[in-house]
Amino acid sequence: MNNRINKNGKRQERKFGRKSKLIISTLLLLAMALNLVACQSKNKNNNQAVQTTSKSKDSADTEAKDTEVQDTDTKPTELKVVKLASPTQDGNFVESAKIAQAQGYIEEELAAVGYKPEYIAFAQAGPAINEALVAKEVDIAVYGDLPIITLRSNGGKIKVFAAANTEYQFGILAAPGVEIKEPKDLEGKKVILGKGTVAHYYYYQLVKNYNLDESKIQLINANADSQSILATGDADALIYTLFAEKYYETIGVGTVVNTSYDTPERTAQFLVAGREEYLEKNRDVAKAIIRALNRAQEYAASDEKGAYKALAGEGSKIPESVYEDTYNYDTTFSYFKPELTKESQDKIVSLIDFAYENGLIQEKVDINDLIDTSYYEEVLAESK
């Protein structure tokens, strides 16, 4: 019985051994399969990671390139400098150009065409500006009409392309205690007058239109010292710019008894002139300045008080009331329009005749060689 059991047990043991081998083989195959899947999955993940890294790198490179392009596109273009001259001590302009400067119009209009201003002051006014233009130290200037004519007569290659004031006013100031009611009363008086200046031109017209006997008028060529001379009683009257006379009136130096308000043909002009060579190569600069002056005139007409404030400027010792008293005869500020009208050009011709007849220039100036209205006409056409 035991032998049977032993035999059966051996058979069962052999049978169990075969089953164990089968199970182990199956498990090994399963493990190999799982390992294969795991490897494939790992390789797939590695490939995806490589692709993702590659894509990220490509994306980063593309973004960097886009940023580089964007930075290049948005990088501000360097503005070219235009040198602007003014007959002042601080570089501030005069007349409508001063308003355009104070309101930022000049900077804005120049920047729009790729330029920026450099303001250069000339306390010696016209003669010093003329020298700077000839030496090419400045490009464009806003100053009086007489020195402009003088420069052109002497061969200076400049062009006038706009105006900053076509009615710069003059007057007669009587010293305290001196009775002057009309220009004829200047006879027998001692009169302060800057010879060879635009005030001289106004005096010339008074003489011509009121038939004054010049032999009876003692002229004192001392504009710079006019205030003290009047105060001490060493002069009876002053013929000068109305603005200065209005200021003298406020400090008790005298009384304004005559003005050029009703005779615009006797007024002077502040003009905008540039080197001919420079203007030919930089037409956009001239046009930008004209646009700025147009905006200044429009601003003055819409904000009278603002115009007087801009004309006075910050820290001015002269109160705004003096500017208002001088300029409020025409609150549309039509005389600030930059257009060189026929009336404006006729006044220049008259001034040329005066300068030639009085020996201030040796050669007459052809108005057609001096004036160039094409810049204004182009601006006008572009605005339509």
C-alpha positions as CSV (number, residue, x, y, z in Angstrom):
1,M,0.0,0.0,0.0
2,N,2.8,2.3,0.9
3,N,4.5,1.4,-2.4
4,R,1.4,2.5,-4.3
5,I,1.3,5.6,-2.4
6,N,4.9,6.2,-3.1
7,K,4.4,5.6,-6.7
8,N,1.3,7.8,-6.9
9,G,3.2,10.4,-4.9
10,K,6.0,10.3,-7.4
11,R,3.6,10.5,-10.2
12,Q,1.9,13.5,-8.5
13,E,5.3,15.1,-7.8
14,R,6.3,14.7,-11.5
15,K,2.9,16.0,-12.5
16,F,3.3,19.0,-10.2
17,G,6.8,19.7,-11.5
18,R,5.6,19.9,-15.1
19,K,2.8,22.4,-14.0
20,S,5.3,24.5,-12.1
21,K,7.6,24.7,-15.1
22,L,4.6,25.8,-17.3
23,I,3.6,28.5,-14.8
24,I,7.2,29.8,-14.5
25,S,7.5,29.9,-18.3
26,T,4.3,31.7,-18.6
27,L,5.3,34.2,-16.0
28,L,8.7,34.7,-17.7
29,L,7.0,35.3,-21.0
30,L,4.6,37.8,-19.3
31,A,7.4,39.6,-17.7
32,M,9.3,39.8,-21.0
33,A,6.2,41.2,-22.6
34,L,5.6,43.7,-19.9
35,N,9.3,44.8,-20.1
36,L,9.0,45.2,-23.9
37,V,5.9,47.3,-23.5
38,A,7.6,49.4,-20.8
39,C,10.7,49.9,-23.0
40,Q,8.5,50.9,-25.9
41,S,6.6,53.3,-23.7
42,K,9.8,54.7,-22.3
43,N,11.2,55.2,-25.8
44,K,7.9,56.8,-26.9
45,N,8.0,59.1,-23.9
46,N,11.7,59.9,-24.6
47,N,10.8,60.7,-28.2
48,Q,8.0,62.9,-27.1
49,A,10.2,64.6,-24.6
50,V,12.8,65.2,-27.3
51,Q,10.2,66.5,-29.6
52,T,8.7,68.7,-26.9
53,T,12.1,70.0,-26.0
54,S,12.8,70.6,-29.7
55,K,9.5,72.3,-30.2
56,S,10.1,74.4,-27.1
57,K,13.5,75.4,-28.4
58,D,12.1,76.2,-31.8
59,S,9.3,78.2,-30.1
60,A,11.8,80.0,-27.9
61,D,14.0,80.7,-31.0
62,T,11.0,82.0,-32.9
63,E,9.8,84.1,-30.0
64,A,13.3,85.5,-29.6
65,K,13.4,86.3,-33.3
66,D,9.9,87.9,-33.1
67,T,11.0,89.9,-30.2
68,E,14.2,90.9,-32.0
69,V,12.2,92.0,-35.0
70,Q,9.7,93.8,-32.8
71,D,12.4,95.6,-30.9
72,T,13.9,96.6,-34.2
73,D,10.6,97.8,-35.5
74,T,9.8,99.8,-32.3
75,K,13.2,101.3,-31.8
76,P,12.8,105.0,-32.2
77,T,14.5,106.6,-35.2
78,E,17.1,109.1,-34.3
79,L,15.8,112.6,-35.1
80,K,17.9,115.0,-37.1
81,V,18.7,118.4,-35.6
82,V,17.6,121.6,-37.1
83,K,19.3,124.7,-35.7
84,L,16.8,127.5,-35.1
85,A,17.9,131.1,-34.3
86,S,16.0,133.7,-32.3
87,P,16.8,137.4,-31.5
88,T,16.6,136.9,-27.8
89,Q,18.8,136.2,-24.8
90,D,17.3,132.9,-23.8
91,G,16.5,131.1,-27.1
92,N,12.8,131.8,-26.9
93,F,11.2,132.8,-30.1
94,V,9.1,135.9,-30.7
95,E,5.6,136.6,-31.9
96,S,3.5,133.6,-33.1
97,A,6.6,131.5,-33.1
98,K,6.9,132.0,-29.3
99,I,3.3,130.6,-28.9
100,A,4.1,127.7,-31.2
101,Q,7.2,127.0,-29.1
102,A,5.4,127.3,-25.7
103,Q,2.6,125.0,-26.8
104,G,5.0,122.4,-28.1
105,Y,3.8,122.7,-31.7
106,I,7.3,123.2,-33.2
107,E,8.6,120.0,-31.5
108,E,5.6,118.0,-32.5
109,E,5.5,119.1,-36.2
110,L,9.3,118.6,-36.6
111,A,9.2,115.2,-34.9
112,A,6.5,114.1,-37.3
113,V,9.0,114.6,-40.2
114,G,12.0,113.2,-38.4
115,Y,13.6,116.3,-36.9
116,K,14.1,118.0,-33.6
117,P,14.9,121.7,-32.8
118,E,18.0,123.2,-31.3
119,Y,17.2,126.8,-30.2
120,I,20.1,129.2,-30.4
121,A,19.9,132.6,-28.8
122,F,21.4,135.8,-30.3
123,A,21.1,138.7,-27.9
124,Q,22.6,141.0,-30.6
125,A,19.6,140.1,-32.8
126,G,19.7,140.7,-36.6
127,P,23.4,141.3,-37.3
128,A,24.5,138.3,-35.2
129,I,21.9,136.0,-36.8
130,N,23.0,137.1,-40.3
131,E,26.6,136.2,-39.5
132,A,25.5,132.8,-38.1
133,L,23.5,132.1,-41.3
134,V,26.4,132.9,-43.5
135,A,28.7,130.7,-41.4
136,K,26.1,127.9,-41.6
137,E,26.0,127.8,-37.8
138,V,22.2,128.0,-37.9
139,D,19.7,126.7,-40.5
140,I,16.5,128.8,-40.0
141,A,15.8,132.0,-38.1
142,V,12.8,134.1,-36.9
143,Y,13.7,137.7,-36.8
144,G,13.0,141.2,-38.2
145,D,12.5,142.1,-41.8
146,L,15.2,144.7,-42.2
147,P,18.3,142.6,-41.3
148,I,16.9,139.9,-43.6
149,I,16.9,142.4,-46.5
150,T,20.4,143.5,-45.5
151,L,21.7,140.0,-45.6
152,R,20.1,139.2,-49.0
153,S,21.4,142.5,-50.4
154,N,24.9,141.5,-49.3
155,G,24.7,138.3,-51.2
156,G,23.4,136.0,-48.4
157,K,21.7,133.0,-49.9
158,I,18.5,133.0,-47.8
159,K,14.8,132.6,-48.5
160,V,11.8,133.9,-46.6
161,F,9.1,131.2,-46.4
162,A,6.7,132.3,-43.6
163,A,5.8,135.1,-41.3
164,A,5.6,135.2,-37.5
165,N,3.9,138.6,-37.4
166,T,2.9,140.7,-40.4
167,E,1.9,143.8,-38.3
168,Y,4.6,144.5,-35.8
169,Q,3.4,147.8,-34.2
170,F,5.2,151.0,-33.5
171,G,4.3,154.2,-31.6
172,I,5.3,157.5,-30.3
173,L,5.9,157.8,-26.5
174,A,5.9,161.3,-25.0
175,A,8.1,161.8,-21.9
176,P,6.4,162.9,-18.7
177,G,5.2,166.5,-18.9
178,V,5.8,166.8,-22.6
179,E,2.8,167.6,-24.7
180,I,2.6,165.7,-28.0
181,K,-0.8,165.1,-29.6
182,E,0.2,164.2,-33.1
183,P,3.3,163.4,-35.2
184,K,3.6,167.1,-36.3
185,D,4.4,168.0,-32.7
186,L,7.7,166.1,-33.0
187,E,9.1,169.2,-34.6
188,G,11.2,171.1,-32.1
189,K,11.6,168.1,-29.9
190,K,14.5,165.8,-29.0
191,V,13.5,162.3,-30.1
192,I,15.2,159.0,-29.3
193,L,15.4,156.8,-32.5
194,G,17.5,153.8,-33.3
195,K,18.9,154.7,-36.7
196,G,19.0,151.8,-39.2
197,T,16.4,149.8,-37.3
198,V,12.8,149.0,-38.2
199,A,11.8,151.9,-35.9
200,H,13.8,154.2,-38.2
201,Y,11.6,152.9,-41.1
202,Y,8.5,153.9,-39.1
203,Y,9.9,157.4,-38.5
204,Y,10.7,157.7,-42.2
205,Q,7.0,157.0,-43.0
206,L,5.9,159.6,-40.4
207,V,8.1,162.2,-42.0
208,K,6.8,161.3,-45.5
209,N,3.1,161.2,-44.5
210,Y,2.9,164.1,-42.1
211,N,5.3,166.4,-44.0
212,L,7.6,166.7,-41.0
213,D,10.5,169.2,-41.2
214,E,13.4,166.9,-40.2
215,S,15.7,169.9,-39.6
216,K,13.5,170.8,-36.6
217,I,13.8,167.4,-35.0
218,Q,16.9,166.5,-33.0
219,L,17.4,162.7,-33.2
220,I,19.2,160.8,-30.4
221,N,20.5,157.4,-31.5
222,A,20.2,155.6,-28.1
223,N,17.6,152.9,-28.1
224,A,19.4,150.9,-25.4
225,D,19.4,153.8,-22.9
226,S,16.0,155.2,-23.8
227,Q,14.4,154.4,-20.5
228,S,16.9,156.3,-18.4
229,I,17.2,159.2,-20.9
230,L,13.4,159.7,-20.8
231,A,13.3,159.4,-17.0
232,T,15.9,162.1,-16.6
233,G,14.2,164.5,-19.1
234,D,17.1,164.5,-21.6
235,A,14.6,163.5,-24.3
236,D,11.1,164.6,-25.2
237,A,9.9,161.5,-27.1
238,L,10.7,158.0,-28.2
239,I,9.9,156.3,-31.5
240,Y,10.1,152.6,-30.8
241,T,8.3,149.3,-30.9
242,L,4.8,149.7,-29.3
243,F,5.3,146.8,-27.0
244,A,8.3,148.4,-25.3
245,E,6.5,151.7,-25.1
246,K,3.4,150.1,-23.5
247,Y,5.8,148.7,-20.9
248,Y,7.4,152.0,-20.3
249,E,4.0,153.5,-19.8
250,T,3.3,151.1,-17.0
251,I,6.4,152.1,-15.1
252,G,5.7,155.8,-15.5
253,V,8.4,156.7,-18.1
254,G,6.0,158.3,-20.5
255,T,2.6,158.1,-22.4
256,V,1.9,156.5,-25.7
257,V,0.4,159.2,-27.9
258,N,0.4,157.6,-31.4
259,T,0.3,154.1,-32.8
260,S,0.4,152.3,-36.1
261,Y,-2.8,150.4,-35.4
262,D,-4.7,152.2,-38.1
263,T,-1.9,152.2,-40.7
264,P,-0.8,148.5,-41.1
265,E,1.3,149.5,-44.1
266,R,3.6,151.3,-41.7
267,T,4.2,148.3,-39.5
268,A,7.1,146.0,-39.6
269,Q,7.2,142.2,-39.9
270,F,8.9,139.3,-38.2
271,L,9.7,136.7,-40.8
272,V,11.0,133.2,-41.0
273,A,14.0,132.7,-43.2
274,G,16.4,129.9,-43.9
275,R,19.5,129.1,-45.7
276,E,18.6,128.5,-49.3
277,E,20.8,125.4,-49.6
278,Y,19.3,123.9,-46.4
279,L,15.7,124.5,-47.4
280,E,16.2,122.9,-50.8
281,K,17.4,119.7,-49.1
282,N,15.0,119.8,-46.2
283,R,11.6,121.0,-47.5
284,D,9.8,119.1,-44.8
285,V,11.4,121.2,-42.1
286,A,10.0,124.5,-43.5
287,K,6.6,123.0,-44.0
288,A,6.6,121.6,-40.4
289,I,7.4,125.1,-39.1
290,I,4.5,126.5,-41.1
291,R,2.1,124.0,-39.7
292,A,3.3,124.9,-36.2
293,L,2.7,128.6,-36.9
294,N,-0.7,127.8,-38.3
295,R,-1.6,126.0,-35.1
296,A,-0.2,128.9,-33.0
297,Q,-2.5,131.4,-34.8
298,E,-5.5,129.1,-34.3
299,Y,-4.7,128.6,-30.7
300,A,-4.4,132.4,-30.1
301,A,-7.7,133.0,-31.8
302,S,-9.4,130.4,-29.6
303,D,-7.7,131.3,-26.3
304,E,-6.8,135.0,-26.1
305,K,-5.7,134.8,-22.5
306,G,-3.6,131.7,-23.2
307,A,-1.9,133.6,-26.1
308,Y,-0.9,136.5,-23.8
309,K,0.4,134.1,-21.2
310,A,2.5,132.3,-23.9
311,L,3.8,135.6,-25.2
312,A,4.8,136.7,-21.7
313,G,6.5,133.4,-20.9
314,E,7.5,132.1,-17.5
315,G,9.4,134.4,-15.2
316,S,8.9,137.5,-17.4
317,K,9.3,140.8,-15.6
318,I,6.8,142.2,-18.1
319,P,3.2,141.5,-17.0
320,E,0.7,139.8,-19.3
321,S,-1.4,143.0,-19.3
322,V,1.2,144.7,-21.4
323,Y,1.0,142.0,-24.1
324,E,-2.8,142.2,-23.9
325,D,-2.7,146.0,-24.3
326,T,-0.4,145.7,-27.3
327,Y,-2.0,142.8,-29.2
328,N,-5.7,143.0,-28.4
329,Y,-6.5,145.4,-31.3
330,D,-7.3,142.2,-33.3
331,T,-8.4,139.3,-31.1
332,T,-8.5,137.0,-34.2
333,F,-4.7,137.4,-34.3
334,S,-4.9,137.5,-38.1
335,Y,-1.5,139.1,-38.2
336,F,-0.1,135.8,-36.8
337,K,-1.0,133.9,-40.0
338,P,2.2,132.6,-41.6
339,E,1.1,133.3,-45.2
340,L,3.2,135.8,-47.1
341,T,0.3,137.7,-48.7
342,K,0.5,140.3,-51.4
343,E,0.2,143.0,-48.7
344,S,3.0,141.5,-46.8
345,Q,5.2,141.3,-49.9
346,D,4.3,144.9,-50.8
347,K,5.6,146.1,-47.4
348,I,8.8,144.2,-47.9
349,V,9.3,146.0,-51.3
350,S,8.6,149.4,-49.5
351,L,11.2,148.5,-46.9
352,I,13.7,147.6,-49.6
353,D,13.2,151.0,-51.2
354,F,13.7,152.7,-47.8
355,A,16.8,150.8,-47.0
356,Y,18.3,151.6,-50.5
357,E,17.4,155.3,-50.4
358,N,18.9,155.7,-46.9
359,G,22.1,153.8,-47.7
360,L,21.4,150.9,-45.5
361,I,21.9,148.5,-48.4
362,Q,24.0,149.0,-51.5
363,E,22.1,146.7,-53.9
364,K,18.3,146.5,-54.2
365,V,16.8,143.1,-53.5
366,D,14.4,141.4,-55.9
367,I,11.3,140.3,-54.0
368,N,11.0,137.2,-56.2
369,D,14.6,136.2,-55.2
370,L,13.8,136.7,-51.5
371,I,10.4,135.2,-51.0
372,D,9.4,131.6,-51.6
373,T,5.7,130.9,-51.1
374,S,5.8,127.3,-52.4
375,Y,6.2,125.8,-48.9
376,Y,3.0,127.5,-47.7
377,E,1.1,126.5,-50.8
378,E,2.1,122.9,-50.4
379,V,1.0,122.9,-46.7
380,L,-2.3,124.5,-47.8
381,A,-2.8,121.9,-50.5
382,E,-2.1,119.0,-48.1
383,S,-4.6,120.2,-45.6
384,K,-7.5,120.2,-48.1
